[in-house]
Amino acid sequence: MSASGGTRAIVAALAANLAIAASKFVAFAFSGSSSMLAEGVHSLADSGNQALLLVGSKKAQREATPQHPFGYGRERYIYAFLVSIVLFSVGGMFALYEGYEKIKEPHELEHWYWPVGVLVFAIIAEGFSFRTAIKESNTLRGTRSWKQFVRHAKAPELPVVLLEDFGALVGLVLALGGVGLALATGNAVWDGIGTICIGVLLILIALVLAAETKSLLLGEAAGAEETRKIESALVDGDTVTRIIHMRTLHLGPEELLIAAKIAVQHDDTAGEIANAINAAEARIRDAVPIARVIYLEPDIYSDAEAAKGPDREATPGGPVPHAEEH
């Protein structure tokens, strides 16, 4: 993810949500609309979520330490996961509770022009924030669909902001529908129904975010395109003749670990093998700049060797992995 692009989208969403939250609470105070209260809490939760994303992005930039030798890149995943929890608990569950209370004990809306005016303002502000997130995401999305982008993006910030803004816009339409039906029918129960719909929407979005960030926290491999580039860069057909086994792991959105067992010529000297490994590492970094940690183990290829798989125990006196870290 472009750091500036992701930060720009987060800041735009934060500014929009703070302004919208304030206006919604004012509208609730004048009208008593539960949809307004639920939407106000929703916008306040979204503001907290954007603050969490900014904190996570800052913490992830810390240098590696002996206790955390691979750095803090995954801090961004942790804070994105916290966003899903906040959205579920503070936004979704509160809206369900408030909607239930409104249906149970409906109260007539007062000063209806407050919630209607605020909702129209909020739709415009959220639309601006959503447009910014779409614009920044398009530079990374390429030809992928939006579903594929959210599912496979390694940087969590833009997918989180996209889903939040989309949920906010749909929630505003639901709130406007609930308020409108309550005014048209004179039955405030519709306001409560709109609030419950907002709660269900927020919970669904939170579950999607939780599932995606959980996968990133567990550790995802490089994408198919990056894997092809790595494989192509590793083998030169001369000293490195093939890849026996390879594993990749994202240490963070822009940090990739590569571990591979490569086949070398059986009559190569130790110096030739060391030079071949150094050259292979340079080719990988040229092809995939986010490759920060590379472990290459030279071996002599045979069908029996390949059949043993990547997880076999190293034999005494066997080849020693060559590791280089940048």
Secondary structure by P-SEA (a helix, b strand, c coil): ccaaaaaaaaaaaaaaaaaaaaaaaaaaaacccaaaaaaaaaaaaaaaaaaaaaaaaaaaaccccccccccccaaaaaaaaaaaaaaaaccaaaaaaaaaaaaabbbbbccaaaaaaaaaaaaaaaaaaaaaaaaaaaaccccccaaaaaacccccaaaaaaaaaaaaaaaaaaaaaaaaaaaaaccaaaaaaaaaaaaaaaaaaaaaaaaaaaaaaacccccaaaaaaaaaaaccccccccccbbbbbcccccbbbbbbbbbccccccaaaaaaaaaaaaaaaaaacccccbbbbbbbbbcaaaaaaccccccccccbbbbbbcc
